[in-house]
């Protein structure tokens, strides 16, 4: 071990991939903060779109097949992680998903270092074997819940409480998600790509194409709007996300659009990298998830960009939305309620929507910044390291 390694302990985060999503974004944000604080941030994953961003932030990517769930691979990964911890003088390991968490737990116990997990989703189980599989997330020295909703779920799901349960909400990077920092050209470019005119009300639903994100419910709501003949301005509805292998579901959505005569209204935008500009290019942002989101990054980021949000009434959205002030909550899976909420926000006009967006922005600034998430997470690391 050289003197540099003694002065700068390594923290190892483990996430299945570095593609796109809340867990992946949090991994890079924590790596950035660790680097700034003098730690050596390591990330073990199968890789993905965000590897270059991680490296640019001062992190180091270590390729491991931690997305696999077979017992034999979990065991092999545990040995690989044990060797990695010893070779790189890792002081703490932080897992962000169940399969890699099992390997990380065993490796941490073999090497005697603190083990941390973060609940990025609401893991439920109807069968004992699945409950056992999920339980790895509460076997850590500290468990991070990314919202109060998630913390309540953990307490209700397990009779034996974790050794330590800490609520550290996800944060929005206001260095990216601030309206004044987005050049008008970026917004205009996206609206043009989406086929939106200056007169169009743009409705944006970000998220990978999966049934849980509620794209099918959104399309049904749009069909109701068209049938209602309510005299709304022209609408451009944008689904921003890729299928990630769910081609059958993507084709189903395309058929639903065609069957409801919405081809002139709906745009499939694919994966969008410039989410600050995408939020600003929209008039209303939606999160239509049919199952509870433990935090709901879409809601927080859109609010930070001063946009009113419609979200389903469960999960972390209940904390990040101020109902009727910064957005509207609707029952999950209810296309009629979603259509009614859209009509309500469209009827408010630009000034009314801007006022709601300002409320949302203030709420995020007070409670949900990435700096706060980074500081609280590293403070937890330091505390565990002092005790180890």
HULINZI-V824097 format. One record per backbone hydrogen bond with DSSP energy under -1.0 kcal/mol. NH is the residue of the N-H (numbers start at 1). CO is the residue of the C=O. E is the energy in kcal/mol with one decimal. If there is no record, write none. Layout:
nh=NH co=CO e=E
nh=NH co=CO e=E
//
This chain:
nh=6 co=2 e=-1.5
nh=7 co=3 e=-2.2
nh=8 co=4 e=-2.0
nh=10 co=89 e=-1.1
nh=11 co=40 e=-2.1
nh=12 co=92 e=-2.6
nh=13 co=42 e=-2.9
nh=14 co=94 e=-2.7
nh=15 co=44 e=-1.9
nh=18 co=47 e=-2.4
nh=25 co=21 e=-2.5
nh=26 co=22 e=-2.5
nh=27 co=23 e=-2.0
nh=28 co=24 e=-1.9
nh=29 co=25 e=-2.3
nh=30 co=26 e=-2.6
nh=31 co=27 e=-2.2
nh=32 co=28 e=-2.4
nh=33 co=29 e=-1.8
nh=34 co=30 e=-2.8
nh=35 co=31 e=-2.4
nh=36 co=32 e=-1.9
nh=37 co=33 e=-1.7
nh=38 co=35 e=-1.2
nh=39 co=34 e=-2.4
nh=40 co=9 e=-2.4
nh=42 co=11 e=-2.8
nh=43 co=60 e=-2.6
nh=44 co=13 e=-2.6
nh=45 co=62 e=-1.9
nh=46 co=16 e=-2.0
nh=50 co=18 e=-3.6
nh=51 co=48 e=-1.6
nh=54 co=50 e=-2.4
nh=55 co=51 e=-2.5
nh=56 co=52 e=-2.4
nh=57 co=53 e=-1.4
nh=58 co=55 e=-1.7
nh=59 co=54 e=-2.4
nh=60 co=41 e=-2.0
nh=62 co=43 e=-3.2
nh=64 co=45 e=-2.2
nh=66 co=64 e=-2.2
nh=68 co=65 e=-1.1
nh=74 co=70 e=-2.4
nh=75 co=71 e=-2.2
nh=76 co=72 e=-2.4
nh=77 co=73 e=-3.0
nh=78 co=74 e=-1.7
nh=79 co=75 e=-1.8
nh=80 co=76 e=-2.3
nh=81 co=77 e=-2.9
nh=82 co=78 e=-2.4
nh=83 co=79 e=-2.3
nh=84 co=80 e=-2.4
nh=85 co=81 e=-3.0
nh=86 co=82 e=-1.9
nh=87 co=83 e=-2.8
nh=88 co=84 e=-2.6
nh=90 co=85 e=-2.1
nh=91 co=10 e=-3.1
nh=93 co=114 e=-2.2
nh=94 co=12 e=-3.0
nh=95 co=116 e=-2.8
nh=96 co=14 e=-2.2
nh=101 co=97 e=-1.4
nh=102 co=98 e=-1.7
nh=103 co=99 e=-1.1
nh=104 co=100 e=-2.7
nh=105 co=101 e=-2.9
nh=106 co=102 e=-2.2
nh=107 co=103 e=-2.3
nh=108 co=104 e=-2.8
nh=109 co=105 e=-2.4
nh=110 co=106 e=-2.2
nh=111 co=107 e=-1.6
nh=112 co=108 e=-1.3
nh=113 co=108 e=-1.6
nh=116 co=93 e=-2.5
nh=117 co=142 e=-1.8
nh=118 co=95 e=-1.5
nh=119 co=144 e=-3.0
nh=131 co=127 e=-2.2
nh=132 co=128 e=-2.4
nh=133 co=129 e=-2.3
nh=134 co=130 e=-2.7
nh=135 co=131 e=-1.7
nh=137 co=134 e=-2.0
nh=138 co=135 e=-1.7
nh=139 co=136 e=-1.3
nh=141 co=115 e=-2.3
nh=142 co=115 e=-1.1
nh=143 co=164 e=-3.2
nh=144 co=117 e=-3.0
nh=145 co=166 e=-2.9
nh=146 co=119 e=-1.0
nh=151 co=147 e=-1.9
nh=152 co=148 e=-2.4
nh=153 co=149 e=-2.1
nh=154 co=150 e=-2.5
nh=155 co=151 e=-2.2
nh=156 co=152 e=-2.1
nh=157 co=153 e=-1.9
nh=158 co=154 e=-1.5
nh=166 co=143 e=-2.9
nh=168 co=145 e=-2.4
nh=170 co=146 e=-1.1
nh=172 co=368 e=-2.6
nh=174 co=172 e=-1.1
nh=176 co=173 e=-1.8
nh=177 co=173 e=-3.1
nh=178 co=176 e=-1.3
nh=181 co=178 e=-2.0
nh=182 co=179 e=-1.7
nh=186 co=183 e=-1.2
nh=187 co=183 e=-1.2
nh=188 co=184 e=-2.8
nh=189 co=185 e=-2.2
nh=190 co=186 e=-1.7
nh=191 co=187 e=-2.4
nh=192 co=188 e=-2.2
nh=193 co=189 e=-2.3
nh=194 co=190 e=-2.2
nh=195 co=192 e=-1.1
nh=196 co=191 e=-2.9
nh=201 co=234 e=-3.0
nh=203 co=236 e=-2.4
nh=204 co=284 e=-2.5
nh=205 co=238 e=-2.8
nh=207 co=240 e=-2.7
nh=209 co=242 e=-2.4
nh=210 co=208 e=-1.3
nh=213 co=210 e=-2.1
nh=214 co=211 e=-1.6
nh=218 co=214 e=-2.1
nh=219 co=215 e=-2.4
nh=220 co=216 e=-1.9
nh=221 co=217 e=-2.2
nh=222 co=218 e=-2.3
nh=223 co=219 e=-2.2
nh=224 co=220 e=-1.7
nh=225 co=221 e=-2.1
nh=226 co=222 e=-2.4
nh=227 co=223 e=-2.1
nh=228 co=224 e=-2.0
nh=236 co=201 e=-2.6
nh=237 co=265 e=-3.0
nh=238 co=203 e=-3.3
nh=239 co=267 e=-2.8
nh=240 co=205 e=-1.8
nh=246 co=243 e=-1.8
nh=247 co=245 e=-1.5
nh=250 co=246 e=-2.1
nh=251 co=247 e=-2.5
nh=252 co=248 e=-1.9
nh=253 co=249 e=-2.2
nh=254 co=250 e=-2.0
nh=255 co=251 e=-2.3
nh=256 co=252 e=-2.2
nh=257 co=253 e=-2.3
nh=258 co=254 e=-2.2
nh=259 co=255 e=-2.9
nh=260 co=256 e=-1.6
nh=261 co=258 e=-1.5
nh=262 co=257 e=-2.9
nh=265 co=262 e=-2.0
nh=266 co=262 e=-2.4
nh=267 co=237 e=-3.0
nh=269 co=239 e=-2.4
nh=275 co=273 e=-1.5
nh=278 co=274 e=-2.0
nh=279 co=275 e=-2.6
nh=280 co=276 e=-1.9
nh=281 co=277 e=-2.0
nh=283 co=202 e=-2.6
nh=284 co=202 e=-1.8
nh=285 co=308 e=-2.0
nh=286 co=204 e=-3.1
nh=287 co=310 e=-2.6
nh=290 co=212 e=-2.1
nh=300 co=296 e=-1.5
nh=301 co=297 e=-2.7
nh=302 co=298 e=-2.5
nh=303 co=299 e=-2.3
nh=304 co=300 e=-2.2
nh=305 co=301 e=-1.3
nh=306 co=303 e=-2.0
nh=307 co=302 e=-2.1
nh=309 co=326 e=-1.3
nh=310 co=285 e=-2.2
nh=311 co=328 e=-2.5
nh=312 co=287 e=-1.4
nh=313 co=330 e=-3.0
nh=314 co=312 e=-2.3
nh=316 co=293 e=-3.0
nh=318 co=315 e=-1.6
nh=319 co=316 e=-2.1
nh=320 co=316 e=-1.8
nh=321 co=317 e=-2.0
nh=324 co=327 e=-2.9
nh=325 co=322 e=-2.3
nh=326 co=322 e=-2.9
nh=327 co=322 e=-1.2
nh=328 co=309 e=-2.3
nh=330 co=311 e=-2.3
nh=334 co=331 e=-1.5
nh=338 co=334 e=-2.1
nh=339 co=335 e=-2.4
nh=340 co=336 e=-2.2
nh=341 co=337 e=-2.3
nh=342 co=338 e=-2.2
nh=343 co=339 e=-2.3
nh=344 co=340 e=-2.2
nh=345 co=341 e=-2.3
nh=346 co=342 e=-2.6
nh=347 co=343 e=-2.4
nh=349 co=346 e=-1.3
nh=352 co=348 e=-1.0
nh=353 co=349 e=-2.4
nh=354 co=350 e=-2.3
nh=355 co=351 e=-2.1
nh=356 co=352 e=-1.8
nh=357 co=353 e=-2.5
nh=358 co=354 e=-2.2
nh=359 co=355 e=-1.6
nh=360 co=356 e=-2.1
nh=361 co=357 e=-2.6
nh=362 co=358 e=-2.1
nh=363 co=359 e=-2.0
nh=364 co=360 e=-2.2
nh=365 co=361 e=-2.5
nh=366 co=362 e=-2.0
nh=367 co=363 e=-1.6
nh=368 co=364 e=-2.8
nh=370 co=172 e=-2.2
nh=373 co=369 e=-1.7
nh=374 co=370 e=-2.9
nh=375 co=371 e=-2.8
nh=376 co=372 e=-2.5
nh=377 co=373 e=-2.2
nh=378 co=374 e=-2.5
nh=379 co=375 e=-2.2
nh=380 co=376 e=-1.7
nh=381 co=377 e=-2.2
nh=382 co=378 e=-2.7
nh=383 co=379 e=-2.0
nh=384 co=380 e=-2.4
nh=385 co=381 e=-2.7
nh=386 co=382 e=-2.1
nh=387 co=383 e=-1.2
nh=388 co=384 e=-1.1
//
